[in-house]
Amino acid sequence: MSWRWRGVPFDLLLAAAGVSLDLLMSAEARTGDLPPHLTVLPLALLVGAPMGFVRRRPLPTALWLSAALVLTDQIEAFSSNTAQMLLLVAVGVTAYGGGRRSIAVAMGASGIATGINLADPAFATNVWLYAAGITLFPAIVGGYLRGSVGELKHRDVTPDVLLAAGGVAHTVLSTWTSWHSGGQPAWVIGLLAVAAGLSLGVARRLPGLVFLFQAILLVTADGYLNEVVSTCLVLTLIALGVFAMRIASWIWTSIAYLATCLLAALAVVGPGTEVTAFGAAVLCALVITPVAIGRYLGVKQTATAAERLRASESTRLTVAQLRADQLAERERIARDVHDIVAHHVGAMVLRASAARYTAPDGPVADALTDIRETGHQVLQDLRGLIDLLRDPDRQPGLLADPADVVRESAERMAAAGLVVDLTLDPDTDHASLIARTSAARIVQEGLTNVLKHAGPGTKVRVCVCSDGDGLAVEIRNGRPPTTIERLPSSGRGLAGMRERVRALGGTLTAGPDEDGGWLLAATLPATLPATHPTTHPTTRATRGTA
């Protein structure tokens, strides 16, 4: 089927619905002295058939129905009621798909035609106010749907509110002149009219119950207030359409269709009405129209939901595949890192161990022992990092207590030749684990920097103490005792400390002090900040570091 013919069956269905609605509402009407068969069908085609063009040409359809409303009002045809209802639908469709100029023209023509139709002494001088209000409502609904269509979900209450508002507007405007005609007080009939309209607001969620309620109201109106039977029949047809849209079972839909046919026959056929095959066909066509529209919308809604589910599942599978690829790449990198680093460190440890057994006791033996132990520690830490690369969600375990790490670092640097004075405040045990761990890493890196850049024999004072709810770390070293050759440095040691402290929301300073030495100071808060700072902590001029 070519593109231009897509949707034509639905347009024909809309045209048939418009014609059938007018035939049902005006079948018993007479216009002037002409017989009904010369006026009813032509007028039904005049006001109903244009609905077949409302989706593709909403503005011309609105203008046509405006002219039809004026014509049928002047000849006092019952088709004016149908023309008024369909005109509001055309205005809403124009507001949904047209431009501002088209909307203004449609509203202007509809307002004038509605004002002429409502020109009645009962409205007095407020006729144009009513006309403007009646025309404005479908324009607002169409404009709203223009911005939100496609986003409406079953849990969204917007369609329910629109159905309820439209139902109340239709029932009140079409029945309020008949509230004093029944045997019941006007407020009772008015309350039932409002309830009938509001019930459409829950039709999507309780389609069967709302359909039953509208059927009861239709039977009641047929027995006690014939003036509002047409309004109740329209509400019943709307409830049937929503029922067909929400209920996928064809058995229950067929039962509802047959019940509506009986109710429509009860409302249309009177004591003096002649029952013909043509009339029965028109009645069945009218009742099947909301069923067809409801099933069409239901199938379309189901297809949209299925497509959305497929898209969501496809996105989920894509994300899962991407994560699997990332994990595979992490594992490959982890294997490469392990093979390269472990090979060289393992060779270093083996050579240091072999040399240790052949070397005499003394500083050389102590240095070889330290190299061997450090190598073992490096391999252990390397395995932990490899595990973390292979499983990013795994929380790395703490290898040792932070206080023990600080003491071990001080002892190791003292064995390497530094003169270390360590002050470790016992109150630091009350700080958070992440703060204490970060402080231990800062002490390790700071002492390593002193050994690299100041050399053995340098006096170092290390202080890790409590600072309110956080921690304060200070590493101060004096002047180097002799001129030393600086060891190779990557320049990332101090940068790594800055990044660690910044992530915790703390501050770090590093630079020469007044005595010619070097001072590294950091403060670590007790808890992580709500948002990470956007600027780096304050630092002074720095020298080359590891």
N, C-alpha and C positions, 0 to 999 in steps of 0.2 A: 504494500500500500504506500503510495507516494506521501510525502510530508504534508502537502496541502489538504489531503483528505483525512489526515489523522484527527480524531476528535469529532468528526461529522456525526457519527451515531449518537454521541452525547448531545450535540446541538439539536438533532432531530428529537431526542428524548425531551429536551427542555421545551421545544416548540409544542410537542404533544402534551406536555404537562400544562402549559399555559392554556392551550385550547380546551383541554379536558376540565381544568379548573373553572373556566368561565361557563362551559356548558353545564357543569354541575350546579354552579351558583345561580345561573340565569335560565335554567331549563323551563321554568314555569312563568317566565316574565313575558309580558306583552308590551310592545312599543307602539303607542298610538293605536290606529285602527288596523295596522297590518297584522296578518297572522304570524304566529311564533316561528313557523318553519322558514319564513322569509326574512326574519330578523335575528333569531338566536344564533344560528350557525355562522352567518356572515360576520356578525359582531364578535363571536368567539374567535374566528380567524383573524379579525382585525386587531384584537387586543392580545391574543395568545400566541399566534404564529411568530411575531417578531422576537419572541424569547429564543428562537433558534439562532439569532444573530447577536445575542447579548454578550457572548464571550469574545467575539471577534470585532464587533462594531458596537461597543456599549453606548457611545454618544448618539449616533443616529437612532439606535433603539430607544433611548430615553426621549429624544425629540419626537419620535413617532408615537410613543405611548402618551406623551404629554398632549399631542394633538388628538389622539384617540380618547383620552380622558375628557377633554373639553367637548368633543363631539357627542360622546355617549351621555355626558351630563346634560347637554342642551336638549337631547331628544328623550331624556329621562329613562334611559335604558339601565337595566340592572348591571350591565357589563361595566358600568363606571366603577363599581366596587372592585372588580377584577383588575381593571386598568390602573386604579390607584395603587393596589398592592404590587403589581408587576412594575409599575413606574418606579417605586421605591427600590425594588431590586436592581433595576437598570441604573439608577443613580449610585447605588452602592458599588456595582461592578465598574462604573465609570471612575469613581473615586479610587478604586483598587488599581486599575490599569491605565488610567488616562493622565494627561498633564493638567497643570493648574487651569489653563484656559478651558479645556474640555470640562473639567469639574465645575467651573463657574457657570459655563453655559448650561450644563445639565441641571445644576441646582436652580438656576434662574427659571428655566422652562418648567421644571417640576414644581417650583414654588408658585408660579403663576397659575398653572393648571390645577394644582391642589387648592389654591385659594378660590378659584372659580367653582370647583367641585364642592367646597365647604361653604360657599356663600349661602348661608341659611340664617334665618332670624335667631336660631338657638345660639349661634356664635357671636351675634351682635357685632361689635366693632373689633373683636379680637380675632377675626377670621384670618388675617395675614400673619398674626403671631402664631396661630396654630399651624398654618401652612409652612411657615419658616421652620418651626420646631420639627414637624413631621419630615421635612426634606433634609434637615440638618443631620438627623440621627443616622440614616443609612450612609451618608457621606462620611461621618466620623468612623463608623464601623469599617467601611471600605478602606479609608486611609490608614486605620490602625492595622488591618490585615495586610496591607501593602508592605508595611515595615516588618511584620512578624511572621508572615506565612512561611512555612517550612521549619519554623522553630517551635511550633505548637506541639506539645507532647501530651500524653494522656494525663500526666500529673499536673499539667498547667490548667489553671482555673479560668483562663481568659475565654476559651470557647464556651464554657458553661455560663460565664457572666453575659456574654453576647447573646446566647440563646435565651437566657432568662429575660434580659432587657428587651430583646425583640419580641418575645412572647407577651410580655406585659404591655408593651406599646401597641401591639396588634389587638389584643383583647380589649383594652381600655378604649382605644380610639374607635373600634368597630362596634362596641356594645354599650357605651355609656348612655346613649340616648334611649336605650331600652330598659334601663335599670328600674324605672318606675312603672313598667308595663306589667310586671309579674305580680303574683299574689304575695310574694315575700318582700320584706323591707328592702329598700334600695341598697342599704349598706351590706346586706347579706349577699345580694347578687354581685355587687362590686367586689366584695371580698373573694367570692368564688372566681370572678374574672381574673383578679390579680393572682390568686393561687394557681389558676390554670396556666397563666403565662410563666409564673416563676417555676413551675414544675419542670419546664423544659431545661432549666439550669442543671438538673440532675439526670437528664435523660441519657447522657453518655455513660453514666455510672450505674444507673438503675433503669435500663431501657424497658424491661418488662413491666415494672411497677408503674412507670410513668405512662406507658401505653394503656395499661388497665385503668389508671386514673382518668385519662382523657376519654376513654370509651364510656366510663360511667357518667362523666359530665355530659357527653354527647347524648346519651340516652335520657338523662335527666332534663336537659334543655329541650329535647324533642317533645317531652311530655308536659313541661311547665312553662317554657319560654321559647316559643318558636322563632322569635326575632334574632336569637343568637346561635341558632343551629349551625348556620354557615361558618361562623367563627369557630365553634367547637369542632366542626368537621375539619377545618384547616389545621387546627392544632393536633387532631388525631392523625392526620396524614403526615405531619411533621414528626410526631412521635413514632409513627410506623417507619419512616425513613431512617431515623436514628436507630431504631430497633434492628432494621436490616443491615445497617452499617456495623453495629457493635456485635450482633449475634451471627456467628458464622454458620450455624446449623440451618440448612435449607428446610428441614422439617418444621422447626419452630417459626421460621420466616413464612412458610406457606400457611401455617395455622393463623398467624397474625394477619396475613393478607386476606384469607377467607373471612376472618372475623371483621376486618375493616370493610370488606365488601358488604357484609350484612348490615353493619352500622351505617354505611353510606346509603344503602337502600332504604333503611329505616328513616333516615333523615330526609331523603329526597322524595320518596314515594309517599304521597298523601292520599286521602280518601278519594279525591277526584282525579288522581294522576293515572294516565294511560301508560301501562307498561309495555314497551316495545323492545324488539331485539336490538335496534339501534341504541336505545337508551341504556339497555343492559351492557352493550359493548362499550359505550362511552364511560359508563360507571366503572367497569372492570379496567379500562385503559387508564382512567384517572387514578385508581387505587394502585395499579401496578407501577405507575410512574415513580412514586417515592421509593418503592422497593428497589427498582432498577437503579435509581440514583444512589440510594444508600449502599447497595451492594457494590456499585462502581467505586464509590469513595472508600468503602471498607477494604476492597481488594487493593486499591491504590495505597491506602494507609499500611496494609500488611506488607506490600512490596517495598514501600519506603523503609519500614522498620527492618525488614530482612536485609535490605541493602546497607542500612546503617550498621546492623550487626555484623555483616560481612566485612565492612570497612574497619570496624573496631577490632574484629578478630585478625584481620590482615595487619593492622597496625601493631597489635600485640605480638603476632608472630615475627614481624619485622624487628621489633625491639628485642625480642628474645634471641633472634638470630644474631643481631648486632652485639648483644651482650656475650653470646657464646663465642663469637669471633674475637671479641676483646679479651675474654678469658683465655682463649687459645693462644692469642698473641702474647698475653702476659706470661703464660706458662712457657712459651718458647723463649721469651726474654729471660725468664727465671732460670731456665736450663742453661742458657748461654752464660749468664752471669755466674751461676754456680760452677760451671765447668772451668771458666777462665780464672776467676778469683780463687776458687778452692784449690785449683791446681798449683798456682803460684804460692799461696799462703801455706798449703800443705807441704810443698817442697821446702819453704823457708823453715817451717817447724821441724821437719825431719833433719835438716842440716844443723839447725841450732841444737837439737837433741843429741845428734851424733857428736857435735863439737863439745857439748857439755860434758860428756863422759870422758873425753880425752884431755880436757883443759884442767889445769890445777885449780885448787880453791883460790878465791880472790875476786876482785871486781869483774874480771872477764867471765868467770863462771856465773856470777850473779846476773850479769847482763844477758848471758845466754839463757839462763833460767827464765828471766823476765820475758825474753823474746819468745820462748817456747810457750809460756803461759798466755802471753798476749795473743799469740797465733791461735791457740785453742779457743780463746774467748772470741776472736774475730770469726772463726769458723762457726761457733755456736750462734753468734749474732747474725751471721750470714744466712744460716739455715732458717732463723726466724723471719728474716726479711724475704727470703725465697717463698716461704709459706704464705706470707702476706700478699706477695705478688700473685701467687696462684689462686688465692681466695681473698678478694678485697673486702668481703663482708666479715671476715674473721677478725676478731679483736685481738691484737698482739698482747701476749702475756708479759708481765713485768719479770725481767730476769732476776732482779735482786731488789732488796729494799733500798729506796733512794738514799737514806742515810748511810747505808753500807757502801753504796756506790761512791758517795762523796769521800768517805774515809779511805776506801781502796784507792781512789784516784790520788788523794793526798799522799798515801804511802808509796804508790808507784812512782810519783814524781819525785818524792824524797829519795827513793832508791836510785833515780836517774840523776840526782845531783842537786835538785832544788832544795832550798831551806824553807820548808812549808810550816806556817803557823796556822792551824785550823781551829776555828771557833764554830761549833755546831750547836745552835740553840735547841734544847729539848722541846721547846714549845712548837717547833716546826712540825712535830708529829701531828698536830691538830689541824694543819693546813690540808687542802685537798690533795689527792694523790697526783693529779696531773700537774699541780703547781710544784710539788716536791720532786717529781720526776724531771720536770723542765729545769728546776734549779740544779739537780745533779748533772744533767747534760751540760749546762752552762759552766759548772765548775770543771768538768772534764775538758771542755774545749778551751776554757780560759787558762788552765794550767798547761795544756799542750802548747798554747800560743806563747806563754812565758818561756817554756823550755826551748822553743824554736828560736825566738827572737832575742831573749836575754841570756840564755845558756845556763849551764850548771853553775852552782854557787850563788845564784840570785836568791835573795830573800823575798818570800811571797807570804802575804797575809790573806787568808781566806776566811770570810765570815758569812755564814748562812743563818739568818735570824728571822724571827717573827716580826711582821710589820702590820699590826692591826689584824685583819682577817687574812692577809696575804703573806708573802715572803719577800725578803730583801737579800740579795746576793751581792757581795762585794769582793773583788779580787784585786789586790794592790801589790805591785812588785816594785822593788827599789831599782837603783841603777845596776846595769850589768857589771860584775866585778872586773871583767876583762873584755877586750874587743874580741868578738866572735864572728865567725863566718855564718851568715844567715842560711838556714836550711830552705830547700824549695817549698813554695807555698802555692796552693791553688787559689787563695783569696776568697774562699767560700765559707770559712769557719765563722767569721763574725757576721757575714750575711745570713748564715743559717740561724745563728742565735737571734738576730734581729727579727727574722721571720717567725721564729717560735714565740718570742715575747710578744710580737705584734698580734699573732693569732689569739693569744690569751688576753689581750687588752692591756698589757703592761708597758713599761718603758725601759729603755736600755741606753746607757751612755758609755763611751769608750774613748780614751784619749790620754795624753801625758798629764801627769799631776805636777804640783808645784815643786816637788823634790827631784824632778828629773826622771821619775819612774813612770809607771803606767797604771791606770785605774780603769777597771771594768765594773760597772754597777748596773744592776737590774732589779726591777720591782715587778712582782707577779701577783695579780689579784687572786682572791680566794675562789671566785667563780668566773665562768666564761661570760663574756659580754653578750648582750642580746644581738648585736650586729657588730661585725668586725669593723675596726677603724679603717678609714679610707686613706689615711696618711701613715707614714712610717713614724716610729717613735723618735724622739729628739736624740740626735747624736752629735758629738763633737768631731773634729778632724781626726782621722784615723790613720794609722800606719799600715804597712803591709802585714796581713795576717794569713793564718792558714785557712 
